[in-house]
Amino acid sequence: MSSHYEDFLKSKNWFDLDLDARYININHPYAILISGDEGQITLRGNAGLDNGQNGEEIFSFNSLRELQVWFEENIGE
């Protein structure tokens, strides 16, 4: 399941630089965290160097489709 998320996020230039399921894009003030165990995706504020680890939760998604819709509506990608 997570490979689908990873493929989608990479296609949008979001990368997991630390290999810990936290995806960032230097052009956006968010971090996307993927919980493989729970199957949940969390969008958080990216508080600088922590890549969203301590950022405020903004949205939670339960499917890749929900994340894709959010991207289309809010980022235009």
N, C-alpha and C positions, 0 to 999 in steps of 0.2 A: 504494500500500500504506500509506504513512504517514498518509494522510487517514483511514483506518479506525481507526488507533491514536489519532489526534488526536480524532476524533469520540467514541470510547469514553472517553478520558481526560477530555475536556471534560464529558461526561455525568456523570462522577464528581467534578466540581469540581477537576480537576487542570489546571493551565494552564502554558503555555510563555511566561512573562513576558518573557524575553530573546530569544525567537524563535531559539533555538539547539538545539531538540530536547531540552531538559531540562524536564520537567514537575514541578511541585511543587503541593502542597496544604498550606496553612498549618496544617491540623489533623493532619498526619501527619509523622513524622520521617524521611521518605524522599524521594528524588528519582527520577524515572523518566527514563532516557536512551534515546532511540531512535536507532539507527544505521541509516539508510536504505540505505546501501551494503551492509551486512552482513545487513540484515533482522533484527537482534537488538535486544531490549529488555533493559535492565539496570536493576535496582532497586538503588539505593545509599543509604547513610546520607546524610542532608542535614546537612552540617557547617556550618550557619549561613549566611553570606552567599554562599557559592559555589554554592548550589543543586545540590549533589551532585557537582560537578565533581571534587572530591578525596575524596569520601566512599568508604568501604569498600564493595565490591561485595557485595551480600547474595544476590541471585538473578539469574539470567539466563533469559530466555524466548526461544523461537524462533518463537512465533506469538502472534497476538492471543488465540486461544483459551486458551493457557497463562496469559496475563496475566489474562484474565477469570476463570479458575478460581482463581488466586491471590487475586484481589480477593474472590471469594465466600467462600473458605475463611479468609482472614486479616483482611479488613477488614469483611466482612459486607455488602458492597454488590454 
